[in-house]
């Protein structure tokens, strides 16, 4: 049974779309651990603020099967894939970690580099799994968060019932 962490974000009807994402993940994978929801400004482009959350699930499904299911959930939230990383999103779900697997096959890269680059990924991950060791750095998520320049991309806890 794999221990999997996903990051979810939205800046188009974000409360509604995060609810869709979390609800569909629960329907497919059962019980989830869910971090607090964090609000952040758009990064890399001018746009509405994002809401972000990290969830942990356990599954025997392969990473590629999970990727296929993520695309189905994106479609349910009305996501349009226009090819740019820096654009508004109804829902974006990324695999952050799949056990301690280190892999880059072109389509999927784990651990996802966003973990160490963005506060809206690292902070909720460190909240959910402070003692989890990053499979490449060998350092816990809490230690990474404590060393992170949080002022570079501030976050605000945002109340959403997921």
C-alpha positions as CSV (number, residue, x, y, z in Angstrom):
1,X,0.0,0.0,0.0
2,X,1.6,3.3,-1.2
3,X,1.6,6.4,0.9
4,X,0.8,9.2,-1.5
5,X,0.8,13.0,-1.1
6,X,-1.1,15.2,-3.6
7,X,-1.1,19.0,-3.9
8,X,-4.4,20.7,-5.0
9,X,-4.7,24.3,-6.1
10,X,-7.3,26.5,-7.7
11,X,-7.9,30.2,-8.5
12,X,-11.1,29.8,-10.5
13,X,-14.1,29.3,-8.2
14,X,-11.4,27.9,-5.8
15,X,-13.6,26.8,-2.9
16,X,-16.0,25.0,-5.2
17,X,-13.3,23.3,-7.2
18,X,-11.2,22.3,-4.2
19,X,-14.4,20.7,-2.8
20,X,-14.8,18.8,-6.1
21,X,-11.2,17.6,-6.0
22,X,-11.2,16.5,-2.4
23,X,-14.7,14.9,-2.7
24,X,-13.6,12.9,-5.8
25,X,-10.4,11.8,-4.2
26,X,-12.4,10.6,-1.1
27,X,-14.8,8.7,-3.4
28,X,-11.9,7.0,-5.2
29,X,-9.5,6.4,-2.3
30,X,-11.5,6.5,0.9
31,X,-10.2,8.3,4.0
32,X,-7.8,11.2,3.3
33,X,-5.7,13.3,5.6
34,X,-6.2,16.9,4.6
35,X,-4.1,20.0,5.5
36,X,-5.4,23.4,6.2
37,X,-6.3,25.4,3.1
38,X,-3.8,28.2,2.3
39,X,-4.4,31.3,0.3
40,X,-1.6,32.8,-1.8
41,X,-1.1,35.2,-4.6
42,X,-0.7,33.9,-8.1
43,X,2.9,33.0,-8.8
44,X,4.4,33.6,-12.2
45,X,1.5,35.5,-13.7
46,X,-1.1,38.2,-12.8
47,X,-4.2,36.5,-11.6
48,X,-6.7,35.9,-8.8
49,X,-5.4,34.4,-5.5
50,X,-5.0,30.7,-5.3
51,X,-6.3,28.3,-2.6
52,X,-4.0,25.3,-2.0
53,X,-4.2,22.2,0.1
54,X,-2.2,19.0,0.5
55,X,-3.8,15.6,1.0
56,X,-2.4,12.2,1.9
57,X,-4.0,9.0,0.8
58,X,-3.1,5.3,0.7
59,X,-3.6,3.2,-2.3
60,X,-2.4,0.1,-4.1
61,X,-2.9,1.8,-7.5
62,X,0.1,2.6,-9.6
63,X,1.3,6.1,-10.0
64,X,0.2,6.1,-13.7
65,X,-3.3,4.9,-12.8
66,X,-3.5,7.7,-10.2
67,X,-2.4,10.2,-12.9
68,X,-5.2,9.0,-15.1
69,X,-7.8,9.5,-12.3
70,X,-6.4,12.9,-11.6
71,X,-7.1,13.9,-15.2
72,X,-10.7,12.7,-14.8
73,X,-11.1,14.8,-11.7
74,X,-9.6,17.8,-13.6
75,X,-12.2,17.3,-16.3
76,X,-15.0,17.2,-13.6
77,X,-13.8,20.6,-12.4
78,X,-13.8,22.0,-16.0
79,X,-10.1,22.4,-16.3
80,X,-8.9,23.5,-19.7
81,X,-5.3,22.4,-20.5
82,X,-3.9,25.3,-22.6
83,X,-0.3,24.1,-22.1
84,X,1.0,27.0,-19.9
85,X,2.2,26.3,-16.4
86,X,1.5,30.0,-15.5
87,X,-2.2,30.5,-15.9
88,X,-5.5,30.5,-14.0
89,X,-6.7,27.0,-13.1
90,X,-10.1,25.6,-12.1
91,X,-8.2,22.7,-10.4
92,X,-4.6,21.5,-10.5
93,X,-3.7,18.3,-8.8
94,X,-0.1,17.2,-8.6
95,X,1.5,14.0,-7.2
96,X,4.0,15.3,-4.8
97,X,5.3,12.1,-3.3
98,X,4.6,8.4,-4.0
99,X,6.2,6.5,-1.1
100,X,10.0,7.3,-1.3
101,X,10.1,6.8,-5.0
102,X,12.5,9.0,-7.0
103,X,11.6,9.0,-10.6
104,X,11.4,11.2,-13.7
105,X,9.9,9.5,-16.7
106,X,9.0,12.7,-18.6
107,X,5.3,12.5,-17.8
108,X,5.7,12.3,-14.0
109,X,8.4,13.4,-11.7
110,X,8.5,12.4,-8.0
111,X,9.3,13.9,-5.6
112,X,7.9,16.9,-7.3
113,X,10.3,19.8,-7.2
114,X,7.5,22.2,-6.1
115,X,7.9,20.8,-2.6
116,X,11.1,22.7,-2.0
117,X,10.3,25.7,-4.2
118,X,6.9,26.9,-3.1
119,X,5.5,27.8,0.3
120,X,2.0,26.8,-0.8
121,X,3.2,23.2,-1.3
122,X,5.8,22.9,1.5
123,X,3.9,24.5,4.4
124,X,0.8,22.3,4.1
125,X,3.0,19.2,3.5
126,X,5.1,20.0,6.6
127,X,1.8,20.5,8.5
128,X,0.4,17.1,7.4
129,X,3.6,15.1,7.7
130,X,6.3,17.0,9.7
131,X,8.5,13.9,10.2
132,X,8.3,12.7,6.7
133,X,11.8,12.6,5.1
134,X,12.2,14.0,1.7
135,X,13.5,11.0,-0.4
136,X,16.3,13.1,-2.1
137,X,17.5,15.5,0.6
138,X,17.1,13.1,3.5
139,X,15.7,16.0,5.6
140,X,12.2,16.1,7.2
141,X,9.5,18.3,5.7
142,X,9.3,20.3,9.0
143,X,13.1,21.1,8.8
144,X,12.7,22.1,5.2
145,X,9.8,24.4,6.2
146,X,11.8,25.9,9.0
147,X,14.6,26.7,6.6
148,X,12.3,28.1,3.9
149,X,12.1,31.8,3.2
150,X,8.4,32.1,4.0
151,X,8.4,35.9,3.4
152,X,9.2,35.3,-0.3
153,X,5.7,34.0,-0.9
154,X,3.5,34.6,2.1
155,X,0.5,32.4,2.9
156,X,-2.7,33.0,4.8
157,X,-4.8,30.2,6.3
158,X,-8.2,30.2,4.7
159,X,-11.3,28.7,6.1
160,X,-13.0,26.2,3.7
161,X,-15.0,23.2,4.7
162,X,-13.6,20.3,2.7
